[in-house]
Amino acid sequence: MAKVLSDLLPGEKGVVKKVAGNSMIKRRIIDMGVVAGTIIEVQKFAPLGDPMEIKVKGFNLSLRKNEAEMIELEMA
C-alpha cells in the first residue's frame, strides 16, 4: 500500500519509495538524506498542522506539507 508522507500520523513509519517534484525541491530533499529505501518516522506536527517533524537516519527534520506530499512511501 503506497502513501505520501503527508498522510502519516505521529508515530507511523514508512520506507521511502520515490521522491517526486521539481528539480530544486527534490534535490534539497534528497540532499537531506531522504532517498529510496530510507525509513521515515513522523514525530509531530506544528500546532497549526504545518510543518511536520520527521525522523530520518537518526536526526529530526522539519518539512512543509507540500514538500511531504512529494515523498511516496511504502508502509513499514
C-alpha positions in Angstrom: 0.0 0.0 0.0 1.6 3.3 -1.1 1.1 6.6 0.6 2.7 10.0 0.7 4.5 11.3 3.8 1.9 14.0 4.5 -0.8 11.2 5.0 1.0 9.7 8.0 0.2 10.4 11.6 2.7 10.9 14.5 4.3 7.6 15.4 3.7 6.0 12.0 6.7 4.8 9.8 7.2 4.3 6.2 10.0 3.4 3.7 10.8 5.9 1.0 9.8 4.6 -2.4 10.3 7.7 -4.5 10.8 11.5 -4.3 8.8 13.4 -6.9 8.7 17.1 -7.6 10.6 19.8 -9.5 14.4 19.7 -9.5 15.2 22.3 -6.8 12.9 21.0 -4.1 13.6 17.4 -5.0 17.3 18.0 -4.8 17.0 19.7 -1.4 15.0 16.8 0.0 17.5 14.2 -1.4 20.4 16.2 0.0 18.9 16.0 3.5 19.0 12.1 3.3 15.5 11.3 2.2 16.4 8.7 -0.5 14.7 5.5 -1.7 14.9 2.8 1.0 15.2 5.1 3.9 12.9 4.6 6.9 11.0 7.7 8.0 9.0 8.2 11.2 6.6 11.1 11.8 7.4 12.7 15.1 4.9 15.5 15.4 3.0 18.3 13.7 3.2 22.0 14.5 0.2 23.4 16.4 -1.5 24.6 13.1 -0.5 21.4 11.3 2.3 22.7 9.1 5.3 22.0 9.2 5.7 18.4 10.3 8.7 16.9 12.1 10.1 13.6 10.9 12.9 11.4 12.0 15.3 10.3 9.2 18.6 8.5 9.7 18.8 9.4 13.4 18.1 13.1 13.1 14.9 15.2 13.1 13.9 17.2 10.1 11.0 19.6 9.5 9.2 19.6 6.2 6.2 21.6 5.0 3.2 19.6 4.0 3.6 20.5 0.3 7.2 19.1 0.4 6.0 15.9 2.3 3.4 15.3 -0.4 6.3 14.7 -2.9 7.6 11.8 -0.9 6.0 8.4 -1.7 6.2 5.7 0.9 5.6 2.0 1.4 4.3 1.3 4.8 6.8 -0.3 7.2 
